[in-house]
Amino acid sequence: MQIKRWLQAPGSRQLLVFNCHEPWVYQLSVLGYGLDIIVDLPGKYNKGWDERMRPIPAHARLITLSEALRSSTRYYCIVAHNTTDLVDAASRPEPKLLVLHHTLEGRLQEEKSTLDPQEMKDALHRYVDLIGAHVVATSMFKGESWGFTDDIVHFGIDANSYPPHKGDLSQGLRICNFISSRRQILLWDFHQQAFADIPITLVGHNPDLSGIEAARDWNHLKTLLQSHRFFIHTADPRFEAGYNMATAEAMAAGLPILGNRHPTSPVKHGVSGFLSNHPKELQHYAQILLKDADLAHLMGQQARETVLERFSLNRFKHSFLRSIEISRRKWYIRKTNASAVDVSLDHPGAPAT
C-alpha cells in the first residue's frame, strides 16, 4: 500500500534522457513530461541535436552530461540506451530505465568485437540487478537477443503527420546511415544485386560515400516519402530486425516495402510489399511497382494500416508510461531494502526487513 501511494503521489514529471537516435527520443514528447536531453556525447557523429532528423521536442531542453550530473532537478526517471549511459548516470539518485535498440549480435558485428556474447549478456544482467534498473526492449527480437523479454515497447508512429502519398517519382527510396560499417548487417551486397538497374534514392549520413546526403529536415524527409514509389529495407536476420523506424515511417506515409524475407518483417508479401531472398526476383517486383503506380498506392495503403495497428503512437505512450512506473517501483524497492540493510548493520540485533 505504501508503494502504491508513493507511485501515485504528485510531483515533478521531468525526464533525463540520453540522446541516442533523434526519431526515437522525439516520440517521448507524447508522454507529456518535460525532457532534459543529454547531447554532445562521445561516439555520436554530431554535436547537439540533429534537426535534420527531427525538430527539438516540445518541452525539452538540451544539456551536457556535466550539466545533468550537477543539476538540482529531481528527475522522475532517467532513460538510458546502453551500459555507458547507466555508468555515466550512476551518481544520480533517480530511477533508471535502459532501452535496448539493437540486438547483441548486431552490436558485436558492427563493432567487430571478439567479446563472448554470453559474457556480455551476463554482465549486463548483473549490472542492471545491482543498480535496480528496469530494461525495455523495442521489439521481442531484440529483447530475446539480450535475455530481457518482460517488457517490450514498440516505437510509435503518428501516421497522420505524413502527407498523402503520391508516388509520382518512379524511384525507390532507402534511408540508412553508416552503410560502409554495416554492410553485412544491412545485406548490402544483396541490396546492390537486387536494385542494380533500378533507380534508387539513398538518404542518410554516409560521409565516406559520395552523392548520398541526409534529408535537410523532417519536412524534407516527408516530401521524399510522399514522392517515391516504394521503400527498401534489407537486413541479415542474424543481426538486425526486419524493420526499423524508417521502415515504419515509410509505411505510415503510404509506401509499399521491398526487402528480403525476415521472420520479424511487418510486411505481408503481395499485400503491403514484396519480399524475396532472390535478387533477380526482388528486382522484378521493383520493376512492377515502377510501372504500376496504382498498385504501389494500393499496397502502400495496406502498409499504412499495418502501422496504425502495430505501431500506434498512443499505444507507445501508454506502454512507456507503464515502463517508467515499473522502473520507479524497482528503484523504490531497492532503496527500501538498502535502507533496511543499513539499519541492520547499525543495530545488529534488529531484523533485516
C-alpha positions as CSV (number, residue, x, y, z in Angstrom):
1,M,0.0,0.0,0.0
2,Q,2.9,2.3,0.8
3,I,4.4,1.7,-2.6
4,K,1.1,2.3,-4.4
5,R,0.7,5.7,-2.6
6,W,4.3,6.6,-3.5
7,L,3.8,5.8,-7.1
8,Q,0.7,7.9,-7.4
9,A,2.0,10.9,-5.4
10,P,2.0,14.1,-7.4
11,G,5.4,15.6,-8.1
12,S,7.8,16.6,-10.8
13,R,7.4,15.0,-14.2
14,Q,10.8,15.7,-15.7
15,L,12.8,13.0,-17.5
16,L,16.5,13.0,-18.0
17,V,17.2,11.3,-21.4
18,F,20.4,10.4,-23.1
19,N,20.3,11.2,-26.8
20,C,20.8,8.2,-29.0
21,H,18.6,8.4,-32.1
22,E,16.6,11.6,-32.6
23,P,13.5,10.0,-34.1
24,W,13.1,7.7,-31.1
25,V,13.8,10.3,-28.5
26,Y,11.4,12.7,-30.3
27,Q,8.5,10.4,-29.7
28,L,9.0,10.9,-25.9
29,S,7.3,14.3,-26.3
30,V,3.9,12.4,-26.4
31,L,4.4,11.4,-22.8
32,G,3.6,15.0,-21.6
33,Y,6.7,15.2,-19.4
34,G,9.4,17.8,-19.5
35,L,12.6,16.5,-21.1
36,D,16.2,17.2,-20.3
37,I,18.1,15.7,-23.2
38,I,21.8,15.0,-22.8
39,V,23.7,15.9,-26.0
40,D,27.4,16.2,-27.0
41,L,28.0,12.6,-26.1
42,P,31.2,10.9,-27.3
43,G,30.8,8.4,-30.1
44,K,27.9,10.3,-31.8
45,Y,28.6,11.7,-35.3
46,N,27.1,15.0,-34.5
47,K,27.2,17.5,-31.7
48,G,24.0,18.7,-30.1
49,W,20.7,17.6,-31.6
50,D,20.4,16.7,-35.3
51,E,17.5,18.7,-36.6
52,R,17.8,17.1,-40.0
53,M,16.1,14.0,-38.4
54,R,13.6,15.7,-36.1
55,P,13.0,19.1,-34.5
56,I,13.8,19.5,-30.9
57,P,10.8,18.1,-28.9
58,A,8.3,20.3,-27.2
59,H,9.0,21.0,-23.5
60,A,12.6,19.9,-24.0
61,R,16.0,21.5,-23.3
62,L,19.4,20.3,-24.4
63,I,22.1,19.9,-21.7
64,T,25.5,18.4,-21.4
65,L,26.4,15.4,-19.3
66,S,28.2,17.5,-16.8
67,E,25.2,19.8,-16.5
68,A,23.0,16.8,-16.0
69,L,25.2,15.5,-13.2
70,R,25.2,18.9,-11.4
71,S,21.5,19.6,-11.9
72,S,19.4,20.2,-8.8
73,T,16.3,18.8,-10.7
74,R,14.8,15.7,-9.2
75,Y,14.1,13.6,-12.3
76,Y,11.1,11.4,-12.5
77,C,13.2,8.8,-14.3
78,I,16.5,8.6,-16.3
79,V,16.3,7.0,-19.7
80,A,19.5,5.3,-20.9
81,H,20.3,3.4,-24.1
82,N,23.5,1.5,-23.2
83,T,25.7,0.5,-20.3
84,T,27.8,3.5,-20.8
85,D,24.8,5.8,-20.2
86,L,24.0,3.8,-17.0
87,V,27.5,4.2,-15.7
88,D,27.6,7.9,-16.6
89,A,24.4,8.4,-14.6
90,A,25.5,6.3,-11.7
91,S,25.8,9.3,-9.3
92,R,22.3,10.4,-10.0
93,P,19.9,9.1,-7.3
94,E,16.8,8.7,-9.5
95,P,15.2,5.6,-11.1
96,K,16.9,4.3,-14.3
97,L,15.4,2.7,-17.3
98,L,17.5,1.1,-20.1
99,V,16.1,0.9,-23.6
100,L,17.5,-1.8,-25.9
101,H,17.5,-0.6,-29.5
102,H,19.8,-3.2,-31.1
103,T,20.5,-6.9,-30.9
104,L,23.5,-8.1,-29.0
105,E,24.7,-9.9,-32.2
106,G,24.3,-6.8,-34.3
107,R,26.2,-4.7,-31.9
108,L,29.1,-7.1,-31.8
109,Q,29.1,-7.4,-35.6
110,E,29.1,-3.6,-36.1
111,E,31.9,-3.1,-33.6
112,K,33.9,-6.0,-35.0
113,S,34.1,-7.2,-31.4
114,T,35.6,-10.5,-30.3
115,L,33.9,-10.5,-26.9
116,D,31.9,-13.5,-25.9
117,P,28.2,-12.8,-26.4
118,Q,27.1,-14.7,-23.3
119,E,29.6,-12.9,-21.1
120,M,28.3,-9.5,-22.4
121,K,24.7,-10.6,-21.7
122,D,25.6,-11.9,-18.2
123,A,27.5,-8.7,-17.4
124,L,24.5,-6.5,-18.4
125,H,22.1,-8.6,-16.3
126,R,24.4,-8.4,-13.2
127,Y,24.8,-4.6,-13.5
128,V,21.1,-4.0,-14.0
129,D,20.3,-6.1,-11.0
130,L,23.0,-4.3,-9.0
131,I,21.6,-0.8,-9.6
132,G,18.0,-1.8,-9.7
133,A,17.3,-0.5,-13.2
134,H,14.5,-1.6,-15.4
135,V,15.0,-2.8,-19.0
136,V,12.8,-2.2,-22.0
137,A,13.4,-3.7,-25.5
138,T,12.0,-2.1,-28.6
139,S,11.0,-5.5,-30.0
140,M,10.8,-9.1,-28.9
141,F,13.5,-9.9,-31.4
142,K,15.9,-7.5,-29.6
143,G,14.7,-8.5,-26.1
144,E,15.4,-12.2,-26.8
145,S,18.9,-11.3,-28.0
146,W,19.8,-9.8,-24.6
147,G,17.6,-12.0,-22.5
148,F,15.1,-9.3,-21.5
149,T,11.6,-10.1,-22.6
150,D,9.4,-9.0,-19.8
151,D,8.8,-5.5,-21.1
152,I,8.6,-4.9,-24.9
153,V,7.6,-1.4,-26.1
154,H,7.5,-0.9,-29.8
155,F,8.2,2.6,-31.0
156,G,5.2,4.7,-32.1
157,I,4.5,6.4,-35.4
158,D,1.9,9.2,-35.9
159,A,0.6,8.2,-39.4
160,N,-1.4,11.4,-39.6
161,S,1.7,13.5,-39.5
162,Y,2.6,12.4,-43.0
163,P,1.0,13.9,-46.2
164,P,-1.0,11.7,-48.5
165,H,1.3,9.6,-50.7
166,K,1.6,10.5,-54.4
167,G,4.4,8.2,-55.6
168,D,4.8,10.4,-58.7
169,L,8.5,9.8,-58.8
170,S,9.2,6.4,-60.4
171,Q,12.0,5.6,-58.0
172,G,12.7,3.5,-54.9
173,L,13.9,5.1,-51.6
174,R,16.2,3.8,-48.9
175,I,17.2,5.6,-45.7
176,C,20.2,4.4,-43.7
177,N,23.3,5.7,-42.0
178,F,26.9,4.4,-42.0
179,I,26.4,1.9,-44.8
180,S,30.1,1.1,-45.1
181,S,30.4,-0.2,-41.5
182,R,27.1,-2.0,-41.6
183,R,27.3,-3.8,-45.0
184,Q,26.8,-7.3,-43.6
185,I,24.1,-6.2,-41.2
186,L,22.2,-4.5,-44.0
187,L,22.8,-7.3,-46.5
188,W,24.3,-4.5,-48.7
189,D,25.7,-6.9,-51.4
190,F,22.2,-8.3,-51.7
191,H,20.7,-4.8,-52.0
192,Q,23.2,-3.9,-54.7
193,Q,22.4,-7.0,-56.7
194,A,18.6,-6.6,-56.4
195,F,18.5,-2.9,-57.3
196,A,21.4,-2.7,-59.7
197,D,19.3,-1.5,-62.6
198,I,16.6,0.2,-60.5
199,P,16.5,4.0,-59.9
200,I,17.1,4.3,-56.1
201,T,17.4,7.4,-53.9
202,L,19.7,6.8,-51.0
203,V,19.3,9.1,-48.0
204,G,21.4,9.2,-44.8
205,H,24.6,10.2,-43.1
206,N,27.3,8.4,-45.0
207,P,30.3,10.8,-45.2
208,D,32.5,8.3,-47.0
209,L,30.1,7.8,-49.8
210,S,29.7,10.5,-52.4
211,G,26.3,11.6,-53.6
212,I,24.5,10.4,-50.5
213,E,23.1,13.1,-48.1
214,A,20.8,13.2,-45.2
215,A,17.4,14.9,-45.5
216,R,17.6,18.6,-44.8
217,D,14.9,18.3,-42.1
218,W,11.8,16.3,-41.2
219,N,9.6,18.2,-43.7
220,H,12.1,17.3,-46.5
221,L,12.0,13.7,-45.4
222,K,8.2,13.7,-45.5
223,T,8.4,15.1,-49.1
224,L,10.8,12.3,-50.1
225,L,8.4,9.7,-48.7
226,Q,5.5,11.3,-50.4
227,S,7.0,11.3,-53.8
228,H,8.8,8.0,-54.1
229,R,7.2,4.8,-55.4
230,F,8.4,2.3,-52.8
231,F,10.8,1.9,-49.8
232,I,13.6,-0.6,-49.3
233,H,14.7,-2.4,-46.1
234,T,17.1,-5.4,-46.1
235,A,18.7,-6.9,-43.0
236,D,20.5,-10.0,-42.0
237,P,18.2,-11.9,-39.6
238,R,21.2,-12.9,-37.5
239,F,21.9,-9.2,-36.6
240,E,19.0,-6.9,-37.3
241,A,15.2,-6.8,-37.2
242,G,13.1,-7.0,-40.3
243,Y,12.1,-3.3,-39.9
244,N,13.3,-0.1,-38.2
245,M,11.7,3.3,-37.6
246,A,12.5,4.5,-41.1
247,T,10.6,1.5,-42.5
248,A,7.6,2.1,-40.3
249,E,7.7,5.8,-41.2
250,A,7.6,4.8,-44.9
251,M,4.7,2.5,-44.3
252,A,2.9,5.3,-42.4
253,A,3.5,7.6,-45.4
254,G,1.9,5.0,-47.7
255,L,4.8,3.3,-49.4
256,P,5.0,-0.4,-50.1
257,I,8.1,-2.1,-48.7
258,L,10.6,-4.2,-50.7
259,G,13.1,-6.4,-48.9
260,N,14.5,-9.8,-48.1
261,R,12.4,-12.4,-46.2
262,H,12.8,-11.9,-42.4
263,P,10.9,-13.6,-39.6
264,T,10.1,-10.3,-38.0
265,S,9.1,-8.3,-41.0
266,P,5.8,-6.5,-40.7
267,V,5.3,-6.7,-44.5
268,K,2.8,-9.1,-45.9
269,H,4.1,-10.4,-49.2
270,G,2.0,-9.3,-52.1
271,V,-0.2,-7.2,-49.8
272,S,1.9,-4.4,-48.3
273,G,5.0,-5.0,-50.3
274,F,7.2,-7.7,-51.7
275,L,9.7,-10.0,-50.0
276,S,12.3,-12.3,-51.6
277,N,15.7,-13.7,-50.8
278,H,16.5,-13.9,-54.6
279,P,17.9,-10.6,-56.0
280,K,16.5,-11.1,-59.5
281,E,13.0,-11.8,-58.2
282,L,13.1,-8.7,-55.9
283,Q,14.3,-6.7,-58.9
284,H,11.3,-8.0,-60.9
285,Y,8.9,-6.8,-58.1
286,A,10.6,-3.4,-58.1
287,Q,10.1,-3.1,-61.8
288,I,6.4,-4.0,-61.4
289,L,5.9,-1.2,-58.9
290,L,7.8,1.3,-61.0
291,K,5.4,0.6,-63.9
292,D,2.2,0.4,-61.9
293,A,1.7,3.4,-59.7
294,D,-1.9,2.4,-58.8
295,L,-0.7,-1.0,-57.5
296,A,2.0,0.7,-55.5
297,H,-0.6,3.0,-54.0
298,L,-3.0,0.2,-53.0
299,M,-0.1,-1.8,-51.4
300,G,1.1,1.4,-49.6
301,Q,-2.3,1.9,-48.1
302,Q,-2.2,-1.7,-46.7
303,A,1.3,-0.8,-45.3
304,R,-0.2,2.3,-43.6
305,E,-2.9,0.1,-42.0
306,T,-0.2,-2.1,-40.6
307,V,1.4,0.9,-38.9
308,L,-1.9,2.0,-37.4
309,E,-2.5,-1.4,-36.0
310,R,1.0,-2.3,-34.7
311,F,2.9,1.0,-34.2
312,S,0.3,3.3,-32.7
313,L,1.8,6.4,-31.1
314,N,-0.9,6.2,-28.4
315,R,0.0,2.6,-27.6
316,F,3.6,3.6,-27.3
317,K,2.6,6.4,-24.9
318,H,0.7,4.1,-22.5
319,S,3.2,1.3,-22.7
320,F,6.2,3.5,-22.0
321,L,4.5,5.4,-19.2
322,R,3.9,2.0,-17.6
323,S,7.6,1.1,-18.1
324,I,8.6,4.3,-16.3
325,E,6.4,3.4,-13.3
326,I,7.9,-0.1,-13.2
327,S,11.3,1.5,-13.2
328,R,10.3,3.7,-10.3
329,R,8.8,0.8,-8.4
330,K,12.0,-1.3,-8.8
331,W,14.1,1.7,-7.7
332,Y,11.9,2.3,-4.6
333,I,12.0,-1.4,-3.6
334,R,15.8,-1.4,-3.9
335,K,16.1,1.8,-2.0
336,T,13.8,0.5,0.8
337,N,15.8,-2.8,1.0
338,A,19.1,-1.0,1.1
339,S,17.8,1.2,4.0
340,A,16.8,-1.9,5.8
341,V,20.2,-3.4,5.4
342,D,21.8,-0.2,6.7
343,V,19.6,-0.4,9.8
344,S,20.5,-4.0,10.5
345,L,24.2,-3.1,10.2
346,D,23.9,-0.2,12.6
347,H,21.8,-2.2,15.0
348,P,22.9,-5.9,14.8
349,G,20.0,-7.0,17.0
350,A,17.4,-5.5,14.7
351,P,15.7,-7.6,12.0
352,A,16.9,-7.1,8.4
353,T,13.5,-6.5,7.0
